[in-house]
């Protein structure tokens, strides 16, 4: 059910993006600097692109910036989880050692020798 709903939403999104692309096919000039500043610096960087590429590229760039921002923001949570995982592993090792040392030895001496933990 949800898979078909996801496909329906993706198809609608693709149709909307295709409609925007067809409606904005005209070529526009994209400039990096205003004309006065470009003349002052002697650096005039411009490119001619269809408008829909500029729109979709801007959206994609914004999404990438958002992903990076969230990844950087969640660094402290990943660090705390990693530290907690290390602490759990250490405590599990300590618990295993304590269980071995506090277990009651069997009454038979031969069985006690067989059940003795091996040195690592």
DSSP file (Angstrom, degrees, kcal/mol; ACC not computed):
  #  RESIDUE AA STRUCTURE BP1 BP2  ACC     N-H-->O    O-->H-N    N-H-->O    O-->H-N    TCO  KAPPA ALPHA  PHI   PSI    X-CA   Y-CA   Z-CA
    1    1 A X     >        0   0    0      0, 0.0     4,-1.9     0, 0.0     5,-0.1   0.000 360.0 360.0 360.0 -53.0    0.0    0.0    0.0
    2    2 A X  H  >  +     0   0    0      1,-0.2     4,-2.5     2,-0.2     5,-0.2   0.824 360.0  58.5 -69.2 -29.3    2.6    2.5    1.1
    3    3 A X  H  > S+     0   0    0      2,-0.2     4,-2.2     1,-0.2    -1,-0.2   0.928 108.0  45.4 -64.0 -43.5    4.9    1.5   -1.8
    4    4 A X  H  > S+     0   0    0      2,-0.2     4,-2.2     1,-0.2    -2,-0.2   0.870 111.7  52.5 -67.9 -35.8    2.2    2.4   -4.3
    5    5 A X  H  X S+     0   0    0     -4,-1.9     4,-2.3     2,-0.2    -1,-0.2   0.901 109.0  50.2 -64.3 -40.7    1.6    5.6   -2.5
    6    6 A X  H  X S+     0   0    0     -4,-2.5     4,-2.5     1,-0.2    -2,-0.2   0.915 110.7  49.0 -63.5 -42.7    5.3    6.5   -2.7
    7    7 A X  H  X S+     0   0    0     -4,-2.2     4,-2.3     1,-0.2    -2,-0.2   0.880 110.3  51.8 -64.6 -37.0    5.3    5.7   -6.4
    8    8 A X  H  X S+     0   0    0     -4,-2.2     4,-2.2     2,-0.2    -2,-0.2   0.912 111.0  46.8 -65.2 -42.6    2.3    7.9   -6.9
    9    9 A X  H  X S+     0   0    0     -4,-2.3     4,-2.5     2,-0.2    -2,-0.2   0.910 112.8  49.5 -66.6 -41.8    3.9   10.8   -5.1
   10   10 A X  H  X S+     0   0    0     -4,-2.5     4,-2.5     2,-0.2    -2,-0.2   0.889 110.8  50.1 -64.4 -38.7    7.1   10.4   -7.0
   11   11 A X  H  X S+     0   0    0     -4,-2.3     4,-2.2     2,-0.2    -2,-0.2   0.907 111.2  48.6 -65.9 -40.7    5.2   10.3  -10.3
   12   12 A X  H  X S+     0   0    0     -4,-2.2     4,-2.3     2,-0.2    -2,-0.2   0.908 112.0  49.3 -64.6 -41.5    3.3   13.5   -9.4
   13   13 A X  H  X S+     0   0    0     -4,-2.5     4,-2.6     2,-0.2    -2,-0.2   0.908 110.8  50.0 -63.6 -42.0    6.6   15.2   -8.4
   14   14 A X  H  X S+     0   0    0     -4,-2.5     4,-2.4     1,-0.2    -1,-0.2   0.893 110.6  50.2 -63.3 -39.5    8.2   14.1  -11.7
   15   15 A X  H  X S+     0   0    0     -4,-2.2     4,-2.2     2,-0.2    -2,-0.2   0.904 111.1  48.5 -65.5 -41.0    5.2   15.5  -13.6
   16   16 A X  H  X S+     0   0    0     -4,-2.3     4,-2.4     2,-0.2    -2,-0.2   0.927 112.7  47.8 -64.7 -44.8    5.4   18.8  -11.8
   17   17 A X  H  X S+     0   0    0     -4,-2.6     4,-2.3     1,-0.2    -2,-0.2   0.886 111.7  50.5 -64.4 -38.5    9.2   19.1  -12.4
   18   18 A X  H  X S+     0   0    0     -4,-2.4     4,-2.4     2,-0.2    -1,-0.2   0.897 109.9  50.4 -65.3 -39.9    8.7   18.2  -16.1
   19   19 A X  H  X S+     0   0    0     -4,-2.2     4,-2.2     2,-0.2    -2,-0.2   0.914 111.4  47.9 -63.8 -43.4    6.0   20.9  -16.4
   20   20 A X  H  X S+     0   0    0     -4,-2.4     4,-1.4     1,-0.2    -2,-0.2   0.903 111.7  50.9 -63.3 -40.9    8.3   23.5  -14.8
   21   21 A X  H  < S+     0   0    0     -4,-2.3    31,-0.3     1,-0.2    -2,-0.2   0.913 112.0  45.8 -64.3 -42.6   11.1   22.5  -17.1
   22   22 A X  H >< S+     0   0    0     -4,-2.4     3,-0.7     1,-0.2    -1,-0.2   0.887 113.1  50.1 -67.9 -37.8    8.9   22.8  -20.2
   23   23 A X  H 3< S+     0   0    0     -4,-2.2    -1,-0.2     1,-0.2     3,-0.2   0.735 115.0  43.9 -73.4 -21.6    7.5   26.2  -19.1
   24   24 A X  T 3<  +     0   0    0     -4,-1.4    28,-1.8    -3,-0.2    -1,-0.2  -0.352  70.0 125.3-121.8  51.5   10.9   27.6  -18.4
   25   25 A X    <   +     0   0    0     -3,-0.7    -1,-0.1    26,-0.2    -2,-0.1   0.622  39.1 114.6 -82.6 -13.4   13.0   26.5  -21.4
   26   26 A X  S    S-     0   0    0     -3,-0.2    25,-2.1    24,-0.1     2,-0.4  -0.256  71.3-114.5 -65.6 146.9   14.1   30.0  -22.3
   27   27 A X  E     -A   50   0A   0     23,-0.2     2,-0.3    24,-0.1    23,-0.3  -0.646  35.9-176.9 -84.5 132.1   17.8   30.7  -22.0
   28   28 A X  E     -A   49   0A   0     21,-3.1    21,-2.5    -2,-0.4     2,-0.6  -0.886  27.7-115.1-125.0 158.5   18.9   33.3  -19.4
   29   29 A X  E     -A   48   0A   0     -2,-0.3     2,-0.6    19,-0.2    19,-0.2  -0.843  23.8-157.8 -96.6 123.2   22.3   34.7  -18.6
   30   30 A X  E     -A   47   0A   0     17,-3.5    17,-2.2    -2,-0.6     2,-0.4  -0.900  11.8-166.7-102.4 119.9   23.5   33.9  -15.1
   31   31 A X  E     -A   46   0A   0     -2,-0.6    15,-0.2    15,-0.2     3,-0.1  -0.852  21.0-153.3-110.9 142.8   26.2   36.3  -13.8
   32   32 A X  S    S+     0   0    0     13,-2.5     2,-0.3    -2,-0.4    -1,-0.1   0.805  83.1  25.2 -80.6 -31.0   28.4   35.8  -10.8
   33   33 A X  S    S-     0   0    0     12,-0.4    -1,-0.1    10,-0.1    12,-0.0  -0.935  90.1 -97.4-132.0 152.7   28.8   39.6  -10.1
   34   34 A X     >  -     0   0    0     -2,-0.3     4,-2.6     1,-0.1     5,-0.2  -0.301  44.0-107.5 -62.3 158.2   26.8   42.7  -10.8
   35   35 A X  H  > S+     0   0    0      1,-0.2     4,-2.1     2,-0.2     5,-0.2   0.882 116.7  49.3 -59.4 -43.5   28.0   44.6  -13.9
   36   36 A X  H  > S+     0   0    0      2,-0.2     4,-1.9     1,-0.2    -1,-0.2   0.920 114.5  44.0 -64.8 -43.9   29.6   47.5  -12.0
   37   37 A X  H  > S+     0   0    0      2,-0.2     4,-2.4     1,-0.2     6,-0.2   0.877 112.2  53.2 -69.3 -37.5   31.6   45.3   -9.7
   38   38 A X  H  X>S+     0   0    0     -4,-2.6     4,-1.6     1,-0.2     5,-1.3   0.891 110.3  47.8 -64.4 -38.8   32.6   43.0  -12.6
   39   39 A X  H  <5S+     0   0    0     -4,-2.1    -2,-0.2    -5,-0.2    -1,-0.2   0.877 111.8  50.7 -68.3 -37.2   34.0   46.0  -14.5
   40   40 A X  H  <5S+     0   0    0     -4,-1.9    -2,-0.2     1,-0.2    -1,-0.2   0.905 118.2  36.9 -66.7 -42.0   35.8   47.2  -11.4
   41   41 A X  H  <5S-     0   0    0     -4,-2.4    -1,-0.2     2,-0.2    -2,-0.2   0.672 102.6-129.7 -84.6 -18.1   37.5   43.9  -10.8
   42   42 A X  T  <5S+     0   0    0     -4,-1.6     2,-0.5    -5,-0.2    -3,-0.2   0.761  72.9 115.9  74.2  24.4   38.0   43.0  -14.4
   43   43 A X      < +     0   0    0     -5,-1.3     2,-0.7    -6,-0.2    -1,-0.2  -0.912  37.7 176.4-131.6 104.3   36.4   39.7  -13.9
   44   44 A X        +     0   0    0     -2,-0.5     2,-0.6    -3,-0.1    -9,-0.0  -0.871   4.1 177.9-114.5  99.3   33.2   39.0  -15.7
   45   45 A X        +     0   0    0     -2,-0.7   -13,-2.5     2,-0.0   -12,-0.4  -0.897  16.2 147.7-104.8 117.6   32.0   35.4  -15.2
   46   46 A X  E     -A   31   0A   0     -2,-0.6     2,-0.3   -15,-0.2   -15,-0.2  -0.986  22.9-168.1-147.2 155.8   28.6   34.6  -16.9
   47   47 A X  E     -A   30   0A   0    -17,-2.2   -17,-3.5    -2,-0.3     2,-0.6  -0.997  20.5-130.3-145.4 145.0   27.0   31.6  -18.4
   48   48 A X  E     +A   29   0A   0     -2,-0.3     2,-0.3   -19,-0.2   -19,-0.2  -0.874  40.2 157.2 -99.8 121.3   23.9   31.1  -20.5
   49   49 A X  E     -A   28   0A   0    -21,-2.5   -21,-3.1    -2,-0.6     2,-0.1  -0.952  47.8 -93.7-138.4 155.6   21.6   28.3  -19.3
   50   50 A X  E >>  -A   27   0A   0     -2,-0.3     4,-1.3   -23,-0.3     3,-0.8  -0.477  39.6-121.7 -65.9 145.6   17.9   27.4  -19.5
   51   51 A X  H 3> S+     0   0    0    -25,-2.1     4,-2.3     1,-0.3   -26,-0.2   0.840 108.9  59.6 -61.3 -35.8   16.0   28.8  -16.6
   52   52 A X  H 3> S+     0   0    0    -28,-1.8     4,-2.8   -31,-0.3     5,-0.3   0.844 102.1  54.3 -66.2 -30.4   14.7   25.4  -15.4
   53   53 A X  H <> S+     0   0    0     -3,-0.8     4,-2.3   -29,-0.2    -1,-0.2   0.887 109.1  48.2 -67.3 -37.2   18.4   24.2  -14.9
   54   54 A X  H  X S+     0   0    0     -4,-1.3     4,-2.1     2,-0.2    -2,-0.2   0.918 114.0  46.6 -67.1 -42.9   19.0   27.2  -12.7
   55   55 A X  H  X S+     0   0    0     -4,-2.3     4,-2.0     2,-0.2    -2,-0.2   0.962 117.5  41.2 -63.7 -52.2   15.9   26.6  -10.7
   56   56 A X  H  X S+     0   0    0     -4,-2.8     4,-2.5     1,-0.2    -2,-0.2   0.867 114.4  52.8 -67.2 -35.8   16.5   22.9  -10.2
   57   57 A X  H  X S+     0   0    0     -4,-2.3     4,-2.5    -5,-0.3    -1,-0.2   0.891 108.4  50.7 -65.1 -38.3   20.2   23.4   -9.6
   58   58 A X  H  X S+     0   0    0     -4,-2.1     4,-2.3     2,-0.2    -2,-0.2   0.905 110.8  48.6 -65.0 -41.1   19.4   25.9   -6.9
   59   59 A X  H  X S+     0   0    0     -4,-2.0     4,-2.2     2,-0.2    -2,-0.2   0.929 112.7  48.0 -64.1 -44.7   17.0   23.5   -5.2
   60   60 A X  H  X S+     0   0    0     -4,-2.5     4,-2.3     1,-0.2    -2,-0.2   0.900 111.3  50.5 -63.6 -40.6   19.5   20.7   -5.4
   61   61 A X  H  X S+     0   0    0     -4,-2.5     4,-2.2     1,-0.2    -1,-0.2   0.900 110.0  50.6 -63.6 -40.9   22.2   23.0   -4.0
   62   62 A X  H  X S+     0   0    0     -4,-2.3     4,-2.2     2,-0.2    -2,-0.2   0.887 109.4  50.5 -64.0 -39.5   19.9   24.0   -1.1
   63   63 A X  H  X S+     0   0    0     -4,-2.2     4,-2.5     2,-0.2    -2,-0.2   0.915 110.0  50.2 -64.9 -42.4   19.2   20.4   -0.3
   64   64 A X  H  X S+     0   0    0     -4,-2.3     4,-2.4     2,-0.2    -2,-0.2   0.901 110.0  50.0 -62.6 -41.0   22.9   19.6   -0.2
   65   65 A X  H  X S+     0   0    0     -4,-2.2     4,-2.5     1,-0.2    -1,-0.2   0.911 111.0  50.3 -62.9 -41.4   23.6   22.5    2.1
   66   66 A X  H  X S+     0   0    0     -4,-2.2     4,-2.3     2,-0.2    -2,-0.2   0.902 109.7  49.9 -63.5 -42.0   20.7   21.3    4.4
   67   67 A X  H  X S+     0   0    0     -4,-2.5     4,-2.4     2,-0.2    -2,-0.2   0.927 112.8  46.7 -62.2 -44.7   22.1   17.7    4.5
   68   68 A X  H  X S+     0   0    0     -4,-2.4     4,-2.5     2,-0.2     5,-0.2   0.913 110.8  52.7 -63.9 -41.6   25.6   19.0    5.4
   69   69 A X  H  X S+     0   0    0     -4,-2.5     4,-2.3     1,-0.2    -2,-0.2   0.919 111.7  45.5 -60.6 -45.0   24.2   21.3    8.0
   70   70 A X  H  X S+     0   0    0     -4,-2.3     4,-2.2     2,-0.2    -1,-0.2   0.897 111.1  53.0 -66.5 -40.0   22.2   18.4    9.7
   71   71 A X  H  < S+     0   0    0     -4,-2.4    -2,-0.2     1,-0.2    -1,-0.2   0.919 113.0  44.2 -60.8 -43.0   25.2   16.1    9.5
   72   72 A X  H >< S+     0   0    0     -4,-2.5     3,-1.1     1,-0.2     4,-0.3   0.877 112.8  52.0 -68.9 -37.4   27.4   18.7   11.3
   73   73 A X  H >< S+     0   0    0     -4,-2.3     3,-0.5     1,-0.2     4,-0.2   0.843 108.2  51.1 -68.1 -33.4   24.7   19.5   13.8
   74   74 A X  T 3X S+     0   0    0     -4,-2.2     4,-2.1     1,-0.2     3,-0.2   0.335  79.3 101.3 -87.5   7.4   24.2   15.8   14.8
   75   75 A X  H <> S+     0   0    0     -3,-1.1     4,-2.5     1,-0.2    -1,-0.2   0.899  79.1  52.9 -58.3 -42.5   28.0   15.3   15.3
   76   76 A X  H <> S+     0   0    0     -3,-0.5     4,-2.1    -4,-0.3    -1,-0.2   0.856 108.8  50.4 -65.3 -33.5   27.6   15.5   19.1
   77   77 A X  H  > S+     0   0    0     -3,-0.2     4,-2.1    -4,-0.2    -1,-0.2   0.905 111.2  47.1 -70.7 -40.9   24.9   12.8   19.1
   78   78 A X  H  X S+     0   0    0     -4,-2.1     4,-2.2     2,-0.2    -2,-0.2   0.894 112.3  51.1 -65.5 -38.7   27.0   10.5   17.0
   79   79 A X  H  X S+     0   0    0     -4,-2.5     4,-2.3    -5,-0.2    -2,-0.2   0.914 110.5  48.0 -64.7 -43.4   30.0   11.1   19.3
   80   80 A X  H  X S+     0   0    0     -4,-2.1     4,-2.5     1,-0.2    -1,-0.2   0.887 111.7  50.4 -65.3 -38.6   27.9   10.3   22.4
   81   81 A X  H  X S+     0   0    0     -4,-2.1     4,-2.2     2,-0.2    -1,-0.2   0.899 110.5  49.3 -65.7 -40.4   26.5    7.2   20.8
   82   82 A X  H  X S+     0   0    0     -4,-2.2     4,-2.0     2,-0.2    -2,-0.2   0.914 112.7  47.4 -64.2 -43.0   30.0    6.0   19.9
   83   83 A X  H  X S+     0   0    0     -4,-2.3     4,-2.2     1,-0.2    -2,-0.2   0.899 111.6  50.9 -66.0 -40.6   31.3    6.7   23.5
   84   84 A X  H  X S+     0   0    0     -4,-2.5     4,-2.3     1,-0.2    -1,-0.2   0.885 108.3  52.2 -63.2 -39.0   28.2    4.9   24.9
   85   85 A X  H  X S+     0   0    0     -4,-2.2     4,-2.1     2,-0.2    -1,-0.2   0.906 109.7  48.8 -64.0 -42.0   28.9    1.9   22.7
   86   86 A X  H  X S+     0   0    0     -4,-2.0     4,-2.2     1,-0.2    -2,-0.2   0.901 111.3  50.2 -63.1 -39.8   32.5    1.7   23.9
   87   87 A X  H  X S+     0   0    0     -4,-2.2     4,-2.5     2,-0.2    -2,-0.2   0.892 109.1  51.2 -67.6 -39.2   31.4    1.9   27.5
   88   88 A X  H  X S+     0   0    0     -4,-2.3     4,-2.3     2,-0.2    -1,-0.2   0.916 110.1  49.9 -63.2 -42.9   28.8   -0.9   27.1
   89   89 A X  H  X S+     0   0    0     -4,-2.1     4,-1.9     1,-0.2    -2,-0.2   0.919 111.7  48.1 -61.4 -44.0   31.5   -3.1   25.6
   90   90 A X  H  X S+     0   0    0     -4,-2.2     4,-2.3     1,-0.2    -2,-0.2   0.912 112.2  48.9 -63.7 -43.4   33.9   -2.4   28.4
   91   91 A X  H  X S+     0   0    0     -4,-2.5     4,-2.4     1,-0.2    -1,-0.2   0.857 108.4  53.9 -67.6 -34.8   31.2   -3.1   31.0
   92   92 A X  H  X S+     0   0    0     -4,-2.3     4,-2.1     2,-0.2    -1,-0.2   0.902 109.1  49.0 -65.0 -40.0   30.2   -6.3   29.3
   93   93 A X  H  X S+     0   0    0     -4,-1.9     4,-2.1     2,-0.2    -2,-0.2   0.931 111.5  48.9 -62.9 -45.0   33.8   -7.5   29.5
   94   94 A X  H  X S+     0   0    0     -4,-2.3     4,-2.5     1,-0.2    -2,-0.2   0.890 110.1  51.8 -62.3 -39.2   34.0   -6.5   33.2
   95   95 A X  H  X S+     0   0    0     -4,-2.4     4,-2.5     2,-0.2    -1,-0.2   0.897 108.2  51.1 -64.1 -40.8   30.8   -8.4   33.9
   96   96 A X  H  X S+     0   0    0     -4,-2.1     4,-1.9     2,-0.2    -1,-0.2   0.904 111.1  48.4 -63.1 -40.6   32.1  -11.5   32.2
   97   97 A X  H  X S+     0   0    0     -4,-2.1     4,-2.2     2,-0.2    -2,-0.2   0.919 112.2  48.7 -65.7 -43.2   35.3  -11.4   34.3
   98   98 A X  H  X S+     0   0    0     -4,-2.5     4,-2.0     1,-0.2    -2,-0.2   0.881 109.4  52.2 -65.2 -38.5   33.3  -10.9   37.5
   99   99 A X  H  X S+     0   0    0     -4,-2.5     4,-0.8     1,-0.2    -1,-0.2   0.904 111.1  48.0 -63.8 -40.3   31.0  -13.8   36.7
  100  100 A X  H  < S+     0   0    0     -4,-1.9     3,-0.3     1,-0.2    -2,-0.2   0.898 114.4  45.4 -66.5 -39.8   34.0  -16.0   36.1
  101  101 A X  H  < S+     0   0    0     -4,-2.2    -1,-0.2     1,-0.2    -2,-0.2   0.779 116.1  44.5 -78.5 -25.1   35.7  -15.0   39.4
  102  102 A X  H  < S+     0   0    0     -4,-2.0    -1,-0.2    -5,-0.2    -2,-0.2   0.466  83.2 114.3 -98.8  -0.9   32.5  -15.3   41.6
  103  103 A X  S  < S-     0   0    0     -4,-0.8     2,-0.3    -3,-0.3    -3,-0.0  -0.453  74.7-111.5 -70.1 142.2   31.2  -18.6   40.3
  104  104 A X        -     0   0    0     -2,-0.1    -1,-0.1     1,-0.1     2,-0.1  -0.566  31.1-123.4 -76.7 131.3   31.3  -21.3   42.9
  105  105 A X        -     0   0    0     -2,-0.3     7,-0.1     1,-0.1    -1,-0.1  -0.421  31.5-100.2 -72.0 149.3   33.8  -24.0   42.1
  106  106 A X        -     0   0    0      1,-0.1     6,-0.1     2,-0.1    -1,-0.1  -0.282  26.1-121.8 -65.1 156.1   32.6  -27.5   41.9
  107  107 A X  S    S+     0   0    0     -3,-0.1     2,-0.4     4,-0.1    -1,-0.1   0.763  92.8  81.4 -73.2 -24.5   33.1  -29.7   44.9
  108  108 A X  S  > S-     0   0    0      1,-0.1     4,-1.8     2,-0.0    -2,-0.1  -0.696  74.1-145.8 -84.9 132.4   35.1  -32.3   43.0
  109  109 A X  H  > S+     0   0    0     -2,-0.4     4,-1.8     1,-0.2    -1,-0.1   0.846  98.1  53.5 -67.2 -34.7   38.8  -31.2   42.5
  110  110 A X  H  > S+     0   0    0      2,-0.2     4,-1.7     1,-0.2    -1,-0.2   0.925 110.1  46.7 -67.4 -44.3   39.1  -32.8   39.1
  111  111 A X  H  > S+     0   0    0      1,-0.2     4,-2.3     2,-0.2    -1,-0.2   0.851 108.2  57.6 -66.2 -32.9   36.0  -30.9   37.8
  112  112 A X  H  X S+     0   0    0     -4,-1.8     4,-0.7     1,-0.2    -1,-0.2   0.892 106.3  49.0 -63.9 -38.6   37.4  -27.7   39.3
  113  113 A X  H  < S+     0   0    0     -4,-1.8     3,-0.3     1,-0.2    -1,-0.2   0.876 112.6  47.8 -67.2 -37.0   40.6  -28.2   37.2
  114  114 A X  H  < S+     0   0    0     -4,-1.7    -2,-0.2     1,-0.2    -1,-0.2   0.857 113.9  46.0 -72.4 -34.7   38.5  -28.7   34.1
  115  115 A X  H  < S+     0   0    0     -4,-2.3    -1,-0.2    -5,-0.1    -2,-0.2   0.518  82.7 120.2 -87.1  -4.1   36.3  -25.7   34.7
  116  116 A X  S  < S-     0   0    0     -4,-0.7    -3,-0.0    -3,-0.3   -16,-0.0  -0.392  74.1-108.2 -61.7 131.1   39.1  -23.4   35.5
  117  117 A X        -     0   0    0    -17,-0.1     2,-0.2     1,-0.1    -1,-0.1  -0.333  34.1-117.7 -63.5 141.3   39.2  -20.4   33.1
  118  118 A X        -     0   0    0      1,-0.1     2,-0.2    -3,-0.1    -1,-0.1  -0.538  27.4-108.1 -80.3 144.7   42.0  -20.5   30.6
  119  119 A X              0   0    0     -2,-0.2    -1,-0.1     1,-0.1     0, 0.0  -0.480 360.0 360.0 -71.1 139.4   44.6  -17.7   30.6
  120  120 A X              0   0    0     -2,-0.2    -1,-0.1     0, 0.0    -2,-0.0   0.415 360.0 360.0-104.5 360.0   44.4  -15.4   27.6
